[in-house]
């Protein structure tokens, strides 16, 4: 399946209704979708919106199972591998779990950070919860006892925007960040295996079978794909296809497949034509995201140069003190400072 997340804000709205008594308890929002995800098997789909709702769907057939309220507006969510829970990360740094098999069950606080969470993931065996925050940290916690921390993956110098456990190598983790690096980790030990600086990539290596060189424990830069329009999102499919959603009503989707060791766009086939036609029909729903400023810009920490202002004020204060001392020491016009006799001083007092 193909999912799309847009930079800045989503152009999608929550498609599931809310009962009147439930709506009274919700903060007023515009029904913008903040995060969404499918379960591993594709049987469930969950989303959260800016009205603080967690909406759970069954996909076969499509059916809205529940609408639950979350404490804070959410930034990311994921299903556990067993599909028994959906984990929700929010702006205040907390992760809550909601049961899937009990669609109306209440949420449970699992763990918390001191800063905003930007992504959450689980290990394929459901043993660990991995969280990424604005303060450059990746935390690996035990799922059964989240207060027990297995490790930290430290090295990023800006917010960690996304984390991803490599499906074919469940002990490895990929992370991206506002510092323009893509890093590979052995997350249980917190050891960084490789760092790829995206702003200064070398020439692509010779074509290989994989971008992840597991024996050498490093990432291999193979190819750069360029498109005529702004790319909104990308998604891989199981049959070695790369779907690219772009800001173009005439050609909203591009499908790429590996040919001769390089990714190449393929001619429009029946599936691509069908999905593109559906997107063009709903383009009004999507175009609200076109040209929206990058939401990551607000995540960079602002720096304030307080020292320059402080030194300037200090220098001015010292100058004034020197001027006062100079005036006290300067003689009177008669050549000597006038002295007051003791009796005059007592009379004047």
Secondary structure, 3 states (H helix, E strand, C coil): CCCCCCCCCCCCECCCCCCHHHHCCCCCCCCEEEEEEECCCCCEEEEEECCCEEEEEEECCEEEEEEEECCCCEEEEEECCCCCEEEEEECCCEEEEEECCCCCCCCEEEEECCCCEEEEEECCCCCEEEEEECCCCEEEEECCCCCCEEEEECCCCCCEEEEEECCCCCCEEEEEECCCEEEEEECCCCEEEEEEEHHHCCCCCCCCCCCEECCCCEECCCCCCCCCCCEEEEEEECCCEEEEEECCCCCCEEEEEEECCEEEECCCCHHHHHHHHHHHHCHHHHHHHCCCCCHHHHHCCCCCCHHHHHHHHHHHHHHHHHHHHHHHHCCCCCCCCCCCCHHHHHHHC
